[in-house]
Amino acid sequence: MTAAMAEGLCKPGFERVAEAFERNFAEHGEVGASVCLTVGGETVVDLWGGIADRKAGTPWTRDTVSVVFSCTKGATALCAHVLASRGALDLEAPVAELWPEFAQGGKERVTTRMMLDHSAAVPALRDKVKDSGPYEWDYMTGRLAAEAPFWEPGTRNGYHGFTFGWTVGEMVRRASGRSLGTFFREEIAAPLGLDFWIGLPEAIEPRVAPVIPYVYKAKEAKTPFMVDLSTRKDSPAALFYFNVGAWHSGGANSRAGRAAEIGAANGVTHARGLAGMYAPLATGGGTLVDAATLARMGEVSMATHDDATLRIPTRFAPGFMKSMDNRRRSVGATLFGPDVDSVILGRAAFGHVGAGGSLGFADPAAGLSFGYTMNRMGPGLLMNERGQSLVDAAYRSLGYKDKDGGVWAR
């Protein structure tokens, strides 16, 4: 490895991952990043490199963390499944049993499972969200309780890109008696020794790598999702993207945005934190969940050929993304390359992509957990060539042969 570009651990047999990581810097415009793999609970790759803060010239070090956007949903979902495994939260029961205020306007039969698999029918809020709204828990949960569903709940799915944090998060709060961020810290992050936060303490701020947004050119705004943003202001896509208060204007790079508990979008960690969270789930569940819960976590719960929000085919387990192969079905793949708008994993794998291309997942069949974080966002809605190349290298290192069928196969 080139010392200036990458540092850390890469055990024999996983050199492909290190090579792909190096190539991302040399050929694909990576600025700062980290990647981590565990196999059978053993860390086999833990690499980091590049620049954390381009303006200051600060290097990305072992302890650099960054906002991982929707990878946070995996952490929030795990909180719900931990409670379900303990018998404190019934995923199949009506939400109204714990959150009576939510059961109005056609949402009376919504279950926690529907919240987890994006079929609860509140993918956004219609009326304007005030600037400070995303940083005020009671405001957001109150708005969601009063919101009318966008479709009959449970009949289809549309990515709850921002609202997931308060729908699922409020169920965690009511079932546990603790805030989402507190429950995650006390029951998952601290026991596993993870440097992973939903609601970042101010003391960690100096270690955060600022997000570098991807700026779309006019000629690139041709995907169904981007068309919805520009021409259908009342669509789930436009409302999810624009109607998010101050978060839309750089919230991920603000102290207020990182300090709040936004269980869909503002988790802060590094690849080691993501891989560490998923490691017990790749090896039987550990002390987090029982075997029945772990099996349920990886099963497809809802899928569609046209996600009401993202406008691409999507597949979800309860709270997690499954392998999605849109290489020949996505306008984004045509515009930006085949890895955009897909995330191709093993058949048993489940996890979550973050905006710009970060990723964490577990593959129980392979005994694999994986984490990738970066500061420069890429185009599209799911992965891009940088993250997918690391996933591909990980599976090839384990003897998997190809992903032609839409999942990695031996």
C-alpha positions in Angstrom: 0.0 0.0 0.0 1.1 3.6 -0.6 1.6 5.0 2.8 0.4 8.5 1.9 -2.8 7.1 0.4 -3.8 4.2 2.8 -2.9 3.0 6.2 -4.1 0.2 8.4 -4.6 -3.5 8.3 -5.1 -5.9 5.4 -4.6 -9.6 6.1 -3.3 -12.1 3.5 -6.0 -13.2 1.1 -7.7 -9.8 1.1 -5.2 -7.9 -1.0 -7.9 -7.3 -3.6 -9.7 -5.0 -1.2 -6.6 -2.9 -0.6 -6.0 -2.7 -4.3 -9.5 -1.5 -5.0 -9.2 1.0 -2.1 -6.0 2.4 -3.6 -7.5 2.5 -7.1 -10.4 4.6 -5.8 -8.0 7.3 -5.0 -5.9 7.0 -8.1 -8.6 6.6 -10.6 -12.0 7.4 -9.2 -11.6 10.7 -7.4 -11.7 9.5 -3.8 -10.7 12.2 -1.4 -10.9 10.6 2.1 -12.3 7.2 3.0 -12.2 4.1 5.2 -13.1 0.5 4.6 -13.4 -2.4 7.1 -14.3 -6.1 6.8 -14.7 -8.8 9.4 -15.0 -12.5 8.6 -16.2 -14.8 11.3 -15.9 -12.0 13.8 -12.2 -11.4 12.9 -11.1 -8.0 11.4 -9.4 -8.8 8.1 -9.3 -5.4 6.6 -9.2 -2.0 8.3 -8.0 0.7 6.0 -8.2 4.5 5.8 -6.6 7.2 3.8 -6.7 10.5 1.9 -7.8 13.9 3.1 -10.5 14.5 5.7 -10.8 18.2 5.2 -9.7 19.6 1.9 -9.9 23.2 3.1 -7.6 22.6 6.1 -5.6 19.9 4.4 -6.2 17.6 7.3 -5.4 13.9 6.7 -7.9 11.1 7.2 -6.7 9.2 10.2 -7.7 6.0 12.0 -10.2 7.9 14.1 -11.7 10.2 11.5 -15.5 9.9 11.3 -18.1 11.3 8.9 -21.8 11.5 8.5 -23.0 8.3 6.9 -26.5 9.5 5.9 -28.9 6.6 5.4 -26.5 4.0 6.8 -28.0 5.4 10.0 -31.3 3.6 9.1 -29.5 0.3 9.7 -28.6 1.4 13.2 -32.1 2.6 13.9 -33.6 -0.6 12.5 -31.3 -2.7 14.7 -32.5 -0.9 17.8 -36.1 -1.9 16.9 -35.0 -5.5 16.3 -33.1 -5.7 19.6 -36.3 -4.6 21.3 -38.3 -7.1 19.3 -35.9 -9.9 20.3 -36.4 -9.0 23.9 -40.2 -9.1 23.6 -40.5 -5.3 24.1 -41.7 -4.4 20.6 -44.1 -6.5 18.4 -43.3 -5.7 14.7 -46.7 -7.1 13.6 -48.9 -5.2 16.1 -50.6 -1.9 15.2 -48.4 1.1 15.9 -51.4 2.5 17.7 -50.8 0.2 20.7 -47.7 2.2 21.6 -48.3 5.4 19.7 -52.1 6.1 19.7 -51.7 9.6 18.1 -50.3 8.0 14.9 -53.5 6.1 14.3 -55.4 8.8 12.4 -56.3 9.7 8.8 -56.1 6.2 7.4 -53.0 5.0 9.4 -54.9 3.0 12.0 -53.6 -0.3 10.7 -50.0 0.6 10.2 -47.5 -1.8 11.9 -43.9 -1.3 12.9 -43.0 -3.7 10.1 -44.6 -1.3 7.6 -42.5 1.5 9.1 -39.4 -0.6 8.7 -40.0 -1.7 5.1 -41.1 1.7 3.8 -44.7 0.8 3.2 -46.2 2.9 6.1 -47.2 5.6 3.5 -45.7 8.6 5.1 -42.5 9.0 3.0 -42.5 12.8 3.5 -44.5 15.7 5.0 -46.7 17.8 2.7 -46.8 21.1 4.6 -43.7 23.1 5.0 -41.3 21.9 7.7 -39.9 24.8 9.7 -36.1 25.3 9.6 -35.5 23.9 13.1 -38.0 21.1 12.6 -35.6 18.2 12.0 -33.7 19.1 15.2 -36.9 18.9 17.3 -38.1 15.4 18.0 -41.6 16.2 19.3 -42.3 18.5 16.4 -41.4 15.8 13.8 -43.3 13.0 15.5 -46.3 15.2 16.0 -46.3 16.2 12.3 -46.0 12.6 11.2 -48.8 11.5 13.5 -51.1 14.0 11.9 -50.0 13.4 8.3 -52.4 11.7 5.9 -51.0 8.6 4.1 -49.8 9.0 0.5 -51.3 5.6 -0.3 -53.1 2.8 1.5 -50.5 1.6 4.0 -48.9 -1.7 3.4 -50.0 -1.9 -0.3 -46.7 -0.6 -1.8 -43.4 1.0 -0.7 -41.8 4.3 -1.2 -38.5 5.1 0.5 -39.1 7.0 3.8 -35.8 8.7 3.3 -36.1 11.2 6.1 -39.3 10.3 8.0 -38.0 6.8 8.8 -35.9 8.3 11.6 -39.0 9.4 13.5 -41.5 6.7 12.6 -39.2 3.8 13.6 -37.3 6.0 16.1 -40.5 6.9 18.0 -41.4 3.2 18.3 -37.9 2.6 19.8 -38.4 5.5 22.2 -41.9 4.4 23.3 -40.9 0.7 23.7 -37.6 1.4 25.6 -38.4 4.6 27.5 -35.2 6.1 26.1 -34.4 8.4 23.2 -33.2 6.7 20.0 -29.7 8.0 20.3 -29.5 7.0 24.0 -30.8 3.5 23.4 -28.4 3.0 20.5 -25.4 4.2 22.5 -26.3 2.2 25.7 -27.4 -1.0 24.1 -25.4 -1.3 20.9 -22.5 1.1 20.4 -21.1 1.0 24.0 -21.3 -2.8 24.4 -19.7 -3.4 21.0 -17.1 -0.6 21.5 -18.3 1.3 18.5 -17.3 4.9 17.6 -20.8 5.4 16.2 -23.3 8.1 17.2 -26.9 9.2 16.5 -26.7 12.6 18.1 -23.0 13.5 18.0 -21.4 14.8 21.3 -19.6 18.1 20.8 -16.3 16.5 21.9 -16.2 14.4 18.8 -16.7 17.3 16.4 -12.9 17.9 15.7 -12.7 14.4 14.2 -15.5 14.8 11.7 -14.6 15.0 8.0 -16.9 17.5 6.2 -19.2 16.2 3.5 -18.3 17.1 -0.1 -21.6 17.2 -2.0 -22.0 15.9 -5.5 -23.2 18.8 -7.7 -25.3 17.7 -10.6 -24.9 19.3 -14.0 -28.2 20.2 -15.8 -27.6 17.5 -18.4 -27.4 14.9 -15.7 -30.8 15.6 -14.2 -32.6 13.1 -16.3 -33.5 10.2 -14.0 -37.1 9.8 -12.9 -36.2 10.9 -9.4 -34.5 14.1 -10.7 -37.4 14.8 -13.0 -39.8 14.5 -10.1 -37.7 16.9 -8.1 -37.9 19.5 -10.9 -41.4 19.0 -12.2 -43.6 17.4 -9.5 -43.2 19.6 -6.4 -45.9 17.6 -4.6 -44.3 14.2 -5.3 -42.8 12.0 -2.5 -39.4 12.5 -4.2 -39.5 16.4 -4.1 -41.0 16.6 -0.6 -38.5 14.1 0.8 -35.6 16.0 -0.8 -36.6 19.6 -0.3 -39.1 19.7 2.6 -36.6 18.9 5.4 -36.1 22.3 7.0 -32.5 23.4 7.6 -31.1 19.9 6.9 -31.5 20.6 3.2 -29.1 23.5 3.3 -26.0 21.8 4.6 -27.3 20.2 7.8 -24.8 17.4 7.6 -22.0 19.9 7.9 -23.5 21.9 10.8 -23.2 21.4 14.5 -27.0 21.5 14.9 -27.4 18.9 12.2 -25.0 16.4 13.8 -26.1 17.1 17.4 -29.8 16.2 16.7 -31.1 12.6 16.7 -32.1 12.0 13.1 -32.4 8.3 12.9 -32.6 8.2 9.1 -29.7 10.5 8.2 -27.2 11.9 10.6 -25.3 8.9 12.1 -21.6 9.6 12.5 -19.0 6.9 12.3 -16.3 5.3 10.2 -16.0 2.0 8.4 -14.9 0.2 11.5 -18.1 1.4 13.3 -20.3 0.1 10.5 -18.5 -3.2 10.2 -18.5 -3.6 13.9 -22.2 -3.0 14.3 -22.9 -5.7 11.7 -20.3 -8.2 12.8 -22.5 -9.9 15.4 -25.3 -10.1 12.8 -22.9 -11.9 10.5 -22.1 -14.6 13.1 -25.4 -15.6 14.7 -26.6 -12.4 16.3 -24.3 -12.4 19.3 -26.0 -10.8 22.4 -28.0 -8.4 20.2 -30.8 -10.6 18.8 -31.9 -14.2 18.9 -31.8 -16.6 15.9 -35.5 -16.1 14.9 -35.1 -12.3 14.9 -31.9 -12.5 12.9 -33.6 -14.7 10.3 -36.4 -12.2 10.0 -34.0 -9.3 9.6 -32.7 -10.6 6.4 -35.9 -11.7 4.7 -37.4 -9.5 1.9 -40.5 -7.8 3.3 -41.4 -5.4 0.5 -40.2 -4.9 -3.1 -41.3 -3.0 -6.1 -40.4 -2.2 -9.7 -41.0 1.5 -9.1 -40.3 2.9 -5.6 -42.8 5.7 -5.0 -40.0 8.0 -3.8 -36.7 6.8 -5.5 -38.4 5.9 -8.8 -36.2 2.8 -9.2 -36.8 -0.9 -8.4 -36.1 -1.5 -4.7 -36.0 -4.5 -2.3 -36.2 -4.2 1.5 -36.0 -6.4 4.5 -37.5 -4.9 7.7 -35.3 -1.8 8.0 -32.6 -3.0 5.7 -31.8 -2.9 2.0 -31.3 -6.2 0.2 -29.2 -6.7 -3.0 -30.6 -4.5 -5.8 -29.4 -5.0 -9.3 -30.5 -2.0 -11.4 -27.6 -2.1 -13.9 -29.9 -2.6 -16.9 -33.0 -0.9 -15.4 -31.8 2.5 -14.2 -31.4 5.7 -16.2 -28.8 6.6 -13.6 -26.7 3.6 -14.6 -26.8 4.8 -18.2 -25.7 8.3 -17.2 -23.1 7.6 -14.6 -22.0 4.0 -15.0 -23.4 0.6 -14.2 -22.7 0.7 -10.4 -24.9 3.7 -9.9 -28.5 3.0 -8.5 -27.5 -0.6 -7.5 -26.1 -2.3 -4.5 -25.1 -5.9 -5.3 -24.5 -8.1 -2.3 -24.8 -11.8 -1.4 -28.3 -13.3 -1.3 -28.4 -13.5 2.5 -26.9 -10.1 3.0 -28.7 -7.1 4.5 -27.6 -3.6 5.4 -28.0 -0.1 4.2 -26.5 2.4 1.7 -26.0 6.0 2.6 -26.4 9.0 0.2 -23.3 9.4 -1.9 -22.3 5.8 -1.6 -21.4 4.8 2.0 -22.4 1.3 3.0 -22.7 -1.1 5.9 -24.0 -4.7 5.8 -23.9 -8.2 7.2 -23.9 -11.4 5.2 -24.6 -14.3 7.6 -24.0 -16.9 4.8 -20.5 -15.6 4.3 -19.8 -14.6 7.9 -19.0 -11.2 6.5 -19.5 -7.7 7.8 -18.6 -4.7 5.8 -18.3 -0.9 6.2 -17.3 1.8 3.8 -17.4 5.6 4.5 -16.1 8.6 2.6 -16.4 12.4 2.4 -16.9 12.9 -1.3 -20.4 12.0 -2.3 -21.0 10.3 -5.7 -24.0 10.6 -8.0 -27.2 8.4 -8.0 -29.3 7.0 -5.3 -27.4 3.9 -4.1 -23.8 2.8 -4.7 -21.3 4.0 -7.2 -18.1 2.5 -8.6 -16.0 3.3 -5.5 -18.1 1.4 -2.9 -19.2 -1.4 -5.2 -15.7 -2.1 -6.2 -14.8 -2.7 -2.6 -17.8 -5.0 -2.1 -16.9 -6.9 -5.2 -13.3 -7.3 -4.0 -14.5 -8.6 -0.6 -16.7 -11.3 -2.2 -14.0 -12.3 -4.6 -11.6 -12.6 -1.7 -14.1 -15.1 -0.1 -14.2 -17.2 -3.3 -17.4 -15.9 -4.8 -17.4 -16.0 -8.6 -19.8 -13.6 -10.1 -22.8 -11.2 -9.6 -24.5 -11.9 -13.0 -27.7 -13.1 -11.3 -28.1 -9.9 -9.3 -26.4 -11.3 -6.2 -22.9 -12.5 -5.5 -22.7 -16.3 -6.0 -20.0 -18.8 -5.3 
